[in-house]
Amino acid sequence: MTKLYLMRHGETLFNTQKRVQGACDSPLTELGIEQAKLAKTYFDQEGIAFDEVYSSTQERATDTAKLVSGREQVAQLKGLKEMSFGQFEAQPEMLLPKFREGANSFEDLLVPFGGEDIRQVGKRVHQAVAKVMAASTAENTLMVSHGAAMWGLILELGIQFPSGVYFSNCAICQFEVAEDCTLILEKVILPTQDFKTYDF
């Protein structure tokens, strides 16, 4: 069966500073590097080797992909980039607008500030993933992306998450890819939370 492992990057400098990090970028911290190595340990122990490796065009994702895969070069996909937060980029997270009552994302609240609608982000990520998988013969594919981008994809696919579950650094979504490139979420693995796993 064809498998896609879509994961978030490791901890970054802006993560530690609680700064908004979407279209802007910052490097992995030492802890972020260790988190990526921890994710690699998981894949090694599971006997999972990657035929193809992709990342977003942002440094934090590319470096994570290299560490997890053990490769010096990985293919970059713009479609996997993080959501743009517009005028809030690099600003303290506390300045971000609050979710609407009952919402589980920013929805379109960032659009008036030059940011992206998370629903459009989800479509963008989905299209990028589907295009690669449709042309691929790989058995196991790794893609490293970002928290909001991954959440946008989950919303686009209509997948319901348990309350309180979110994409911590290096969180891994394991998908089965059907012949028509439909993505079926099988499990979410959280390496930084003692490899806690949620089955779907």
C-alpha positions as CSV (number, residue, x, y, z in Angstrom):
1,M,0.0,0.0,0.0
2,T,1.2,3.5,-0.8
3,K,1.8,5.6,2.4
4,L,2.3,9.3,2.8
5,Y,3.9,10.6,6.0
6,L,3.1,14.3,6.3
7,M,4.8,15.9,9.3
8,R,5.5,19.3,10.9
9,H,9.0,20.8,11.3
10,G,10.9,20.8,14.6
11,E,11.0,23.6,17.1
12,T,12.3,27.0,15.7
13,L,13.7,30.2,17.2
14,F,10.4,32.0,16.7
15,N,8.6,29.1,18.4
16,T,10.6,29.7,21.5
17,Q,10.0,33.5,21.3
18,K,6.3,32.9,20.8
19,R,6.4,34.9,17.5
20,V,4.0,34.3,14.6
21,Q,5.8,32.2,12.0
22,G,4.0,31.7,8.7
23,A,5.4,33.0,5.5
24,C,8.5,34.3,7.4
25,D,11.1,31.8,8.6
26,S,13.5,31.1,11.4
27,P,16.0,28.3,12.0
28,L,15.6,25.1,14.0
29,T,16.8,25.3,17.6
30,E,19.0,22.6,19.1
31,L,15.9,21.1,20.5
32,G,14.2,21.2,17.1
33,I,17.1,19.3,15.6
34,E,16.8,16.7,18.4
35,Q,13.0,16.5,17.7
36,A,13.7,15.7,14.1
37,K,16.2,13.1,15.1
38,L,13.6,11.6,17.4
39,A,11.2,11.4,14.5
40,K,13.9,9.6,12.5
41,T,14.3,7.1,15.3
42,Y,10.6,6.4,15.1
43,F,10.7,5.7,11.3
44,D,13.9,3.6,11.7
45,Q,12.3,1.5,14.5
46,E,9.2,1.0,12.4
47,G,11.4,-0.1,9.4
48,I,10.1,2.7,7.2
49,A,12.4,3.9,4.5
50,F,11.4,6.7,2.1
51,D,11.4,6.4,-1.6
52,E,10.7,10.1,-2.1
53,V,11.2,13.1,0.3
54,Y,9.7,16.6,-0.1
55,S,9.5,19.7,2.1
56,S,8.0,23.2,1.8
57,T,10.4,25.8,0.5
58,Q,11.0,27.2,4.0
59,E,14.3,26.5,5.8
60,R,12.7,25.0,8.9
61,A,10.8,22.3,7.0
62,T,13.7,21.6,4.6
63,D,16.2,21.1,7.4
64,T,13.7,18.9,9.3
65,A,13.2,16.7,6.1
66,K,16.9,16.3,5.7
67,L,17.4,15.2,9.3
68,V,14.5,12.8,9.3
69,S,15.4,11.2,5.9
70,G,19.2,11.3,6.3
71,R,19.4,12.9,2.8
72,E,21.5,15.9,1.9
73,Q,19.0,17.1,-0.7
74,V,15.2,17.0,-0.7
75,A,12.7,18.3,-3.2
76,Q,10.9,21.5,-2.3
77,L,7.2,22.2,-3.0
78,K,5.8,25.7,-2.7
79,G,2.3,24.2,-2.1
80,L,3.5,22.8,1.3
81,K,4.4,26.3,2.6
82,E,2.9,27.6,5.8
83,M,-0.1,29.8,5.9
84,S,0.7,33.5,5.6
85,F,-0.4,35.5,8.6
86,G,-0.1,38.9,6.8
87,Q,0.7,41.8,9.0
88,F,1.0,39.6,12.0
89,E,4.2,37.9,10.6
90,A,7.1,37.9,13.2
91,Q,4.8,39.6,15.7
92,P,4.1,38.3,19.2
93,E,1.4,35.5,19.0
94,M,-0.6,37.4,21.6
95,L,-1.6,40.0,19.0
96,L,-3.3,37.4,16.7
97,P,-7.1,37.7,16.5
98,K,-9.1,35.3,18.6
99,F,-11.0,32.4,17.1
100,R,-14.7,32.9,16.6
101,E,-16.8,31.0,19.1
102,G,-16.9,27.4,18.2
103,A,-14.2,27.7,15.5
104,N,-11.1,25.5,15.5
105,S,-9.0,27.7,13.2
106,F,-8.5,31.3,12.2
107,E,-10.9,30.7,9.2
108,D,-10.7,33.9,7.2
109,L,-9.9,36.3,10.1
110,L,-6.4,37.0,8.7
111,V,-7.5,38.0,5.2
112,P,-8.2,41.7,6.1
113,F,-4.6,41.9,7.3
114,G,-3.0,40.5,4.2
115,G,-3.0,36.8,5.4
116,E,-4.5,33.7,3.9
117,D,-7.9,32.0,4.5
118,I,-7.0,28.6,6.1
119,R,-9.6,26.9,3.8
120,Q,-7.6,28.1,0.8
121,V,-4.4,26.9,2.4
122,G,-6.0,23.5,2.8
123,K,-6.9,23.4,-0.8
124,R,-3.4,24.5,-1.8
125,V,-1.7,21.8,0.3
126,H,-4.2,19.2,-1.0
127,Q,-3.5,20.1,-4.6
128,A,0.3,20.0,-4.1
129,V,0.1,16.6,-2.4
130,A,-2.3,15.1,-4.9
131,K,-0.2,16.2,-7.9
132,V,2.9,14.5,-6.5
133,M,1.1,11.3,-5.5
134,A,-0.6,11.0,-8.8
135,A,2.7,10.9,-10.6
136,S,4.6,8.9,-8.0
137,T,5.3,5.2,-7.8
138,A,6.8,5.5,-4.3
139,E,5.8,3.1,-1.6
140,N,6.6,5.5,1.2
141,T,6.7,9.3,0.8
142,L,7.8,11.8,3.4
143,M,6.6,15.4,3.2
144,V,7.5,18.0,5.8
145,S,5.2,21.0,6.1
146,H,3.8,23.2,8.9
147,G,1.2,23.3,11.6
148,A,-1.5,25.5,10.1
149,A,-0.9,24.2,6.6
150,M,-1.4,20.6,7.9
151,W,-4.5,21.7,9.8
152,G,-5.9,23.3,6.7
153,L,-5.5,20.0,4.9
154,I,-7.3,18.2,7.7
155,L,-10.2,20.7,7.4
156,E,-10.2,20.3,3.6
157,L,-10.5,16.5,4.0
158,G,-13.3,16.9,6.6
159,I,-11.4,14.8,9.2
160,Q,-12.6,15.2,12.8
161,F,-9.9,15.3,15.5
162,P,-10.3,14.4,19.2
163,S,-10.6,17.5,21.3
164,G,-7.3,18.8,22.5
165,V,-5.2,17.1,19.8
166,Y,-3.0,19.4,17.8
167,F,0.2,19.3,15.7
168,S,3.1,19.6,18.1
169,N,6.6,19.9,16.6
170,C,7.4,17.0,14.3
171,A,3.9,15.6,14.6
172,I,3.4,12.9,11.9
173,C,0.2,12.2,9.9
174,Q,0.3,8.7,8.4
175,F,-2.0,8.5,5.3
176,E,-2.9,5.6,3.1
177,V,-3.1,6.9,-0.5
178,A,-5.8,5.2,-2.5
179,E,-5.4,4.5,-6.3
180,D,-7.4,7.6,-7.1
181,C,-5.1,9.6,-4.8
182,T,-7.7,9.9,-2.0
183,L,-5.9,10.5,1.3
184,I,-7.1,8.3,4.2
185,L,-5.7,9.3,7.6
186,E,-4.7,6.2,9.5
187,K,-2.9,7.7,12.5
188,V,-1.3,10.7,14.1
189,I,2.0,10.1,15.9
190,L,3.5,12.7,18.3
191,P,7.2,12.1,18.8
192,T,7.6,14.9,21.3
193,Q,4.8,13.5,23.5
194,D,6.4,10.1,24.1
195,F,5.2,8.9,20.7
196,K,1.6,9.2,21.7
197,T,-0.5,7.8,18.8
198,Y,-4.1,8.5,17.7
199,D,-5.8,6.0,15.4
200,F,-8.4,7.1,12.9
